[in-house]
């Protein structure tokens, strides 16, 4: 009986500090969760004066246009009237001008969907970015003679064993509208970009010799068009 009483009292003694700590925690005032500080300025919207462009067709002058310039306007909420620095990135073409309204030159860009992304810097860092897309397509009624594009691969050079090296397919001209890319490499592994115009290849530690990257393009190519091109990188220690 004495042993049972001793065990009981020991358990009570061990429980008292836990109950006391719980009571103290319950009485402790709870601080409200911090409210996120709103951005000093933010982009509300990015507007483009055109969402779709149709390529000019020489055999059907009434279809499409050769003026491939899109007006881009960034709408900003700037209650403190802070001086803002605007920046733009595009997935094709180039930006002309600066500030809240610029022009997006898309001359020579192939059919597809392209993105413009606007960002602002108000001194304390960049606010949110906002993007908009513009689609470029062929004139639906345009009978063009078949013309082959030029094809080459850039990149390569010298790279250390175990490092990464980039290769890019350069395709220009011709009447091909949509291009598919398939890459093969003589050694190493393609880690990024298979199926696109640019790949990154990771070489193996201890690799030697040369690394050759070959691209093969597919699409509405004429039979006589060149489809394959290669470039080589030298692997050094």
Secondary structure, DSSP 8 states (H G I E B T S, - for coil): -HHHHHHHHHHHHHHHHHHHHHHHHHHS-----------SSEEEEEEES-SEEEB--TT-TTS-BS--EEEEEEEEE-TT----EEEEEESSSEEES-SSEEEEE-TT--SEEEEEEEEEE-SS-B---EEEEEEEE--SS--------EEEEEE-EEEETT-EEEEEEEEESSS--SEEEEEEESSSEEEE-TTSSEEEEE--TT--EEEEEEEEEEES--TTS--EEEEEEEEE-
